[in-house]
């Protein structure tokens, strides 16, 4: 199985620690800890911000953490080296997902290309061999009509009526160009995994893929305060059988990856950087297969602030805040093996999702049943913080 190697040079953003980077580590003897990544190393700031939810709810999170010195606990390189499963030293700290008490939500069908792919999955009924022919047929009919279309606009409503008359309407087109975004729960609180961790594919799936995404970090007041990267691990065959199986396709052990860090909004990084961000994906397999792709946030159908407003507001509150996967432009169709079957993961794949502004999120693919089970929930975190304050 391919070795997973992490370093500060390949994990940090292109400008290193120039921005405000925060995350979480497991610190032996203390438990999960909130940390700041700085030029001088990794600093524990848990005494000031027991959870990232506490930090993100301050009036200006970047300014708030800049005012806290914290306790230096080591070099990022050493912590990253100890984060990779297999040879971990239980007496040394390792990186966790950069969030804790936030709800983990996701927006689906936010790019025209991925919208067409969802329609293809629906028509293929989860059978990958049917996808290529359906892709040609569907793409020729509706692909060009969706470009530049603003969801919920009069033009979108007119296209909906036109497609319904032609018998081509789909539930995915409804959320893709209709007024209401698809917002679903990706994982329970504290169930996400960070960079270096294994990500899980359910054993029943034979057609699946990574989904490289920008993830908004949103306070309990509904303010977007920063962003991170995410892998919205997706089972195409399961959702293709029925959209009612979305939970089984999306929410499995170790199937929500986030990281490597949250970059908070400050003078170096803001919402416009999110809107124009380019995200790269690389999948490297033990079989020598390499898949490269890119996702450009400028091509998103719904603005990120609109997505955030549809997720939280008078209709829905999150007292500990939330993170929101924004969806992906990337839907891999490159054949891996037999012609016409497209892409699917193989165990041992190394998946790297990267952007200049947010760094690199790297994970190895395993079965959900072989990934470390999720055992540390809210009670465990509260107990850890209580003992720490004693």
ABEGO torsion letter per residue (X at the ends): XBBBBBBAAAABBAAEAABBBBBBBBBBGAEBBBBBBBAAEBBBAAAABABAAAAAABABAAAAAAABAEBBAEBAAAAAAAABBGABBAABBBBBBABBABBBBBBBGABAAAAAAAAAAAAAGGBAAAAAAAAAAAAAAAAAAABGBBBGBAAAAAAAAAAAAAGABBAAAAAAABABBBBBBABBBGABBBBGBBBBBBAABABBBBBBBBBBBBBAAGBBAEBBBBBBBBBAAAAAABAAAAAAAABBBGABBBOABBBBBBAABBAAAAAABBBBBBBBBAAGBBBBBBBBAAABABBAAAAAAAABEAABBBAAEBBBBAEBABBBABBBEBBGAEBBBBBGBBBBBBBAAAEBBBBBBBBAAABBBBABBAAAAAAAAAAAAX
